[in-house]
Amino acid sequence: MTSNLGAHEMDDLMTGGLGFGTNHRKNVDTALDVAAMRDASRALVGRKDFSAFAAGSGGVRTIRGAEWCSEGSLVRFEITADAFLRGMVRAIVGTLLWVGRGKIDGAAFAEIVDSRQRAKAGPSAPANGLCLIEVEYEIGGRRASREPSDREADE
């Protein structure tokens, strides 16, 4: 998901999510340590170079929130940012699944974030779990939002 509006009076806030257990889902065949994934996700928040998670050229983005939500055996990752790099959310989720499976810990995840090297991050989660939830625009100090079109939601 990428958004480059170019208008200096607009900030775009995009919320994306990967839902496991919804119509847009990825089935995970092993138990996940969701608490560890939540803790590791904190390393994402802030203005950083997220090249480690880019499919192509990297860059600096501001993540305003990154959170795992769970209901029973269903888990969902929600992330809010000023913009996303190509492949960024899928790569973040794939790497956080490493944390959830115990392959790496939160400190190792934070090192991957800071590394700016895609080769250190985990595999990308499948696209079938990715869903754009909302795009918000701030124009003249007021927020406006719109739901994505069917085409955008499926990308």
LOLODREN-662221 format. One record per atom (N, C-alpha, C, O): residue in one letter; x, y, z. Coordinates in pm, whole numbers, padded with zeros to 5 digits, always signed. Layout:
AXYZ ...
// end
This chain:
M+00084-00116+00000 M+00000+00000+00000 M+00088+00123+00000 M+00171+00140+00090 T+00072+00206-00097 T+00151+00328-00106 T+00058+00445-00131 T-00036+00435-00209 S+00085+00554-00066 S+00007+00674-00090 S+00102+00792-00097 S+00168+00825+00002 N+00110+00854-00211 N+00192+00973-00229 N+00106+01078-00296 N+00104+01087-00419 L+00034+01157-00217 L-00056+01256-00273 L+00017+01379-00322 L-00026+01442-00419 G+00127+01414-00257 G+00207+01525-00302 G+00156+01663-00262 G+00230+01760-00276 A+00035+01675-00214 A-00017+01805-00174 A+00032+01837-00033 A+00006+01761+00060 H+00102+01948-00017 H+00167+01976+00109 H+00070+02006+00222 H+00108+01998+00339 E-00054+02042+00191 E-00149+02071+00297 E-00223+01945+00345 E-00307+01953+00434 M-00192+01832+00288 M-00259+01708+00326 M-00161+01613+00394 M-00049+01594+00348 D-00205+01555+00502 D-00136+01441+00562 D-00225+01322+00536 D-00346+01329+00562 D-00171+01214+00487 D-00255+01098+00470 D-00219+00993+00574 D-00102+00961+00595 L-00320+00942+00636 L-00305+00843+00740 L-00372+00717+00689 L-00492+00717+00661 M-00296+00611+00678 M-00351+00488+00624 M-00350+00382+00732 M-00253+00367+00807 T-00458+00310+00740 T-00467+00201+00835 T-00480+00074+00755 T-00568+00061+00670 G-00394-00018+00781 G-00400-00146+00714 G-00408-00255+00816 G-00371-00235+00932 G-00455-00368+00777 G-00462-00477+00872 G-00445-00610+00803 G-00483-00627+00687 L-00390-00702+00874 L-00387-00840+00828 L-00472-00916+00927 L-00442-00920+01046 G-00577-00976+00878 G-00667-01048+00967 G-00652-01197+00949 G-00663-01249+00838 F-00627-01264+01054 F-00622-01410+01052 F-00753-01456+01113 F-00776-01434+01232 G-00838-01519+01035 G-00964-01567+01086 G-01083-01487+01036 G-01193-01503+01089 T-01065-01400+00938 T-01174-01325+00877 T-01185-01368+00732 T-01121-01464+00691 N-01267-01297+00654 N-01275-01329+00512 N-01142-01306+00443 N-01111-01372+00344 H-01064-01213+00495 H-00928-01189+00445 H-00837-01252+00548 H-00806-01189+00649 R-00794-01374+00526 R-00718-01439+00631 R-00608-01528+00578 R-00606-01569+00462 K-00517-01555+00668 K-00409-01651+00647 K-00421-01750+00761 K-00427-01710+00877 N-00424-01875+00731 N-00427-01976+00836 N-00286-02006+00881 N-00198-02033+00799 V-00265-02003+01010 V-00134-02032+01069 V-00145-02166+01138 V-00234-02187+01220 D-00054-02256+01104 D-00067-02394+01153 D-00001-02420+01288 D-00006-02532+01338 T+00061-02320+01348 T+00122-02338+01479 T+00070-02233+01575 T+00024-02126+01534 A+00077-02263+01703 A+00036-02166+01805 A+00133-02048+01803 A+00253-02066+01783 L+00081-01929+01823 L+00162-01808+01821 L+00166-01745+01959 L+00067-01746+02032 D+00281-01691+01995 D+00295-01615+02119 D+00256-01471+02088 D+00341-01388+02054 V+00127-01442+02099 V+00075-01311+02061 V+00132-01202+02153 V+00157-01091+02107 A+00153-01233+02279 A+00210-01133+02372 A+00349-01091+02325 A+00383-00973+02329 A+00430-01186+02281 A+00565-01154+02230 A+00555-01070+02103 A+00635-00979+02083 M+00458-01101+02018 M+00440-01025+01895 M+00396-00882+01926 M+00439-00787+01861 R+00310-00866+02026 R+00268-00732+02069 R+00387-00651+02119 R+00406-00535+02080 D+00468-00714+02204 D+00585-00645+02258 D+00680-00603+02146 D+00729-00490+02144 A+00707-00695+02054 A+00800-00666+01944 A+00747-00554+01854 A+00825-00475+01801 S+00616-00547+01837 S+00555-00446+01750 S+00584-00304+01795 S+00581-00211+01714 R+00613-00287+01923 R+00644-00152+01975 R+00767-00092+01908 R+00780+00030+01899 A+00858-00177+01860 A+00980-00128+01793 A+00948-00059+01661 A+01034+00010+01606 L+00827-00078+01610 L+00789-00019+01482 L+00746+00127+01493 L+00760+00203+01398 V+00695+00166+01608 V+00632+00297+01623 V+00735+00409+01619 V+00838+00403+01686 G+00707+00510+01538 G+00794+00626+01525 G+00833+00649+01380 G+00793+00575+01290 R+00913+00751+01359 R+00963+00785+01225 R+01096+00715+01205 R+01194+00744+01275 K+01100+00623+01109 K+01219+00540+01088 K+01234+00506+00940 K+01142+00524+00860 D+01351+00457+00908 D+01376+00402+00775 D+01335+00255+00779 D+01395+00175+00850 F+01232+00219+00704 F+01178+00083+00704 F+01225+00002+00583 F+01152-00084+00535 S+01345+00030+00535 S+01399-00042+00420 S+01407-00192+00442 S+01401-00268+00346 A+01421-00236+00567 A+01428-00379+00596 A+01300-00451+00556 A+01300-00574+00542 F+01193-00377+00538 F+01064-00438+00505 F+01011-00397+00368 F+00895-00422+00338 A+01094-00336+00287 A+01050-00286+00156 A+01077-00387+00046 A+01184-00449+00041 A+00980-00402-00044 A+00999-00481-00165 A+01037-00380-00274 A+00952-00334-00350 G+01162-00347-00280 G+01209-00243-00371 G+01280-00137-00289 G+01336-00164-00183 S+01277-00014-00340 S+01348+00091-00269 S+01279+00121-00136 S+01156+00120-00126 G+01360+00146-00036 G+01309+00172+00098 G+01283+00318+00120 G+01276+00398+00026 G+01269+00353+00247 G+01246+00492+00279 G+01197+00511+00420 G+01171+00415+00493 V+01184+00636+00456 V+01141+00674+00590 V+00989+00688+00592 V+00931+00751+00504 R+00928+00631+00691 R+00785+00641+00714 R+00763+00661+00863 R+00850+00632+00944 T+00645+00710+00899 T+00608+00726+01039 T+00495+00630+01071 T+00385+00641+01017 I+00523+00535+01157 I+00419+00444+01204 I+00364+00501+01334 I+00437+00524+01430 R+00234+00523+01334 R+00168+00582+01450 R+00113+00476+01544 R+00091+00505+01662 G+00092+00359+01496 G+00043+00251+01581 G+00062+00117+01513 G+00047+00106+01391 A+00095+00016+01591 A+00110-00121+01541 A+00067-00213+01653 A+00127-00215+01760 E-00039-00289+01628 E-00100-00363+01738 E-00158-00496+01691 E-00217-00506+01584 W-00139-00598+01773 W-00201-00729+01752 W-00325-00737+01838 W-00320-00707+01957 C-00434-00776+01778 C-00560-00795+01850 C-00594-00944+01841 C-00571-01007+01739 S-00649-00998+01948 S-00686-01139+01944 S-00821-01160+02010 S-00857-01094+02108 E-00895-01253+01953 E-01022-01298+02006 E-01022-01450+01993 E-01040-01504+01884 G-01001-01518+02106 G-00989-01663+02100 G-00869-01703+02017 G-00757-01659+02044 S-00892-01786+01916 S-00781-01831+01831 S-00758-01738+01711 S-00668-01763+01631 L-00837-01634+01699 L-00823-01541+01588 L-00733-01425+01628 L-00748-01368+01736 V-00638-01390+01541 V-00551-01275+01565 V-00552-01184+01444 V-00569-01228+01330 R-00534-01055+01470 R-00534-00955+01363 R-00427-00851+01395 R-00413-00809+01510 F-00353-00809+01293 F-00252-00705+01308 F-00306-00578+01245 F-00349-00579+01130 E-00302-00469+01320 E-00345-00340+01269 E-00228-00243+01277 E-00158-00234+01378 I-00207-00172+01167 I-00096-00078+01160 I-00144+00052+01097 I-00216+00051+00997 T-00103+00163+01155 T-00141+00295+01108 T-00014+00374+01080 T+00076+00380+01164 A-00006+00435+00963 A+00115+00508+00922 A+00080+00624+00832 A-00032+00634+00781 D+00178+00712+00811 D+00158+00822+00717 D+00159+00771+00574 D+00099+00834+00485 A+00225+00660+00550 A+00229+00594+00419 A+00299+00461+00439 A+00364+00438+00541 F+00285+00372+00341 F+00352+00242+00347 F+00441+00224+00225 F+00408+00269+00115 L+00553+00159+00244 L+00640+00121+00133 L+00578-00002+00066 L+00498-00072+00126 R+00615-00026-00058 R+00566-00144-00129 R+00609-00270-00053 R+00728-00290-00027 G+00514-00353-00018 G+00543-00479+00050 G+00572-00467+00199 G+00599-00567+00265 M+00567-00347+00252 M+00609-00321+00390 M+00526-00397+00494 M+00583-00464+00580 V+00396-00389+00486 V+00312-00451+00588 V+00325-00604+00584 V+00333-00668+00688 R+00327-00660+00465 R+00342-00806+00453 R+00475-00854+00511 R+00480-00958+00576 A+00583-00779+00487 A+00715-00817+00540 A+00720-00801+00692 A+00781-00883+00762 I+00657-00696+00744 I+00653-00677+00889 I+00580-00794+00953 I+00628-00851+01051 V+00464-00830+00899 V+00386-00940+00957 V+00462-01071+00948 V+00464-01149+01043 G+00524-01097+00834 G+00602-01220+00820 G+00713-01229+00924 G+00741-01337+00977 T+00777-01117+00952 T+00885-01115+01051 T+00829-01126+01192 T+00889-01192+01278 L+00716-01063+01218 L+00653-01076+01349 L+00603-01219+01373 L+00595-01263+01488 L+00569-01290+01267 L+00533-01432+01283 L+00654-01513+01330 L+00638-01610+01403 W+00774-01473+01288 W+00895-01537+01343 W+00898-01520+01495 W+00929-01614+01568 V+00865-01399+01541 V+00861-01373+01686 V+00757-01463+01751 V+00784-01528+01852 G+00638-01468+01693 G+00530-01548+01748 G+00558-01696+01753 G+00505-01767+01838 R+00642-01743+01664 R+00679-01885+01661 R+00806-01914+01743 R+00849-02029+01752 G+00866-01809+01802 G+00984-01827+01884 G+01115-01837+01808 G+01218-01870+01866 K+01112-01808+01678 K+01235-01814+01598 K+01330-01701+01634 K+01452-01720+01634 I+01275-01582+01664 I+01354-01468+01711 I+01279-01404+01828 I+01160-01428+01847 D+01350-01322+01905 D+01285-01251+02015 D+01263-01104+01977 D+01300-01061+01868 G+01203-01029+02068 G+01173-00888+02043 G+01296-00804+02016 G+01293-00714+01933 A+01406-00834+02086 A+01530-00759+02064 A+01584-00783+01922 A+01630-00690+01856 A+01576-00906+01876 A+01621-00938+01740 A+01532-00869+01637 A+01580-00822+01534 F+01401-00862+01665 F+01311-00792+01575 F+01348-00644+01566 F+01352-00587+01457 A+01375-00582+01680 A+01415-00440+01682 A+01543-00419+01603 A+01557-00318+01534 E+01637-00514+01611 E+01761-00504+01533 E+01732-00511+01384 E+01796-00442+01305 I+01637-00595+01345 I+01599-00605+01203 I+01540-00472+01156 I+01573-00425+01048 V+01452-00413+01238 V+01392-00283+01203 V+01503-00181+01176 V+01499-00109+01076 D+01601-00176+01265 D+01709-00078+01254 D+01811-00111+01145 D+01887-00024+01104 S+01813-00236+01099 S+01917-00280+01005 S+01905-00220+00866 S+02005-00200+00798 R+01782-00189+00823 R+01756-00139+00688 R+01792-00241+00580 R+01805-00205+00463 Q+01807-00368+00618 Q+01847-00473+00523 Q+01735-00575+00508 Q+01705-00650+00601 R+01674-00578+00391 R+01561-00669+00366 R+01600-00814+00387 R+01517-00895+00428 A+01723-00850+00359 A+01768-00988+00372 A+01761-01039+00516 A+01756-01160+00538 K+01761-00950+00614 K+01755-00991+00755 K+01613-01017+00803 K+01593-01089+00901 A+01515-00960+00735 A+01375-00974+00776 A+01318-01106+00729 A+01375-01175+00645 G+01204-01140+00785 G+01137-01266+00750 G+01069-01260+00615 G+01071-01157+00547 P+01009-01372+00577 P+00937-01375+00449 P+00810-01292+00458 P+00755-01271+00566 S+00764-01245+00346 S+00640-01168+00342 S+00520-01258+00368 S+00513-01369+00316 A+00427-01209+00448 A+00301-01280+00467 A+00225-01275+00335 A+00243-01182+00257 P+00140-01373+00308 P+00064-01374+00182 P-00026-01252+00169 P-00077-01199+00268 A-00047-01208+00046 A-00130-01092+00019 A-00277-01117+00050 A-00352-01022+00074 N-00321-01243+00050 N-00463-01270+00073 N-00509-01230+00212 N-00630-01228+00237 G-00419-01199+00302 G-00458-01155+00434 G-00456-01004+00451 G-00493-00953+00556 L-00412-00930+00349 L-00394-00786+00360 L-00520-00711+00320 L-00582-00742+00218 C-00556-00613+00400 C-00680-00540+00375 C-00662-00395+00417 C-00629-00368+00533 L-00682-00301+00325 L-00679-00159+00358 L-00812-00124+00421 L-00917-00145+00360 I-00808-00072+00542 I-00930-00044+00616 I-00980+00097+00591 I-01099+00118+00569 E-00890+00195+00595 E-00934+00333+00588 E-00818+00423+00547 E-00702+00394+00577 V-00849+00532+00480 V-00753+00637+00450 V-00810+00765+00508 V-00925+00801+00480 E-00732+00835+00588 E-00776+00961+00646 E-00691+01074+00591 E-00571+01058+00570 Y-00754+01187+00568 Y-00685+01306+00520 Y-00709+01419+00618 Y-00820+01434+00670 E-00607+01497+00644 E-00625+01616+00725 E-00610+01736+00633 E-00504+01758+00574 I-00717+01811+00620 I-00720+01926+00531 I-00761+02047+00614 I-00871+02050+00669 G-00673+02145+00621 G-00705+02265+00696 G-00735+02239+00843 G-00821+02305+00901 G-00667+02142+00903 G-00685+02112+01044 G-00803+02023+01075 G-00827+01991+01191 R-00879+01981+00973 R-00993+01893+00995 R-00969+01760+00929 R-00915+01753+00818 R-01009+01653+00997 R-00991+01519+00943 R-01109+01477+00860 R-01225+01504+00894 A-01079+01412+00751 A-01182+01350+00667 A-01132+01211+00634 A-01012+01189+00621 S-01222+01118+00621 S-01179+00983+00586 S-01269+00928+00477 S-01380+00977+00454 R-01219+00826+00412 R-01301+00757+00313 R-01265+00610+00318 R-01152+00573+00347 E-01363+00530+00289 E-01341+00387+00279 E-01274+00359+00145 E-01302+00428+00047 P-01186+00260+00138 P-01122+00229+00010 P-01225+00170-00088 P-01323+00108-00047 S-01199+00190-00215 S-01284+00128-00317 S-01261-00022-00314 S-01165-00068-00252 D-01347-00098-00379 D-01329-00244-00386 D-01195-00279-00446 D-01128-00372-00400 R-01153-00204-00548 R-01025-00230-00614 R-00908-00209-00517 R-00817-00291-00511 E-00911-00097-00441 E-00804-00068-00345 E-00801-00171-00234 E-00693-00212-00191 A-00916-00213-00186 A-00922-00309-00075 A-00866-00443-00115 A-00814-00515-00031 D-00876-00478-00243 D-00826-00608-00290 D-00680-00608-00327 D-00622-00715-00349 E-00617-00491-00335 E-00476-00483-00376 E-00383-00518-00263 E-00261-00517-00280 
// end
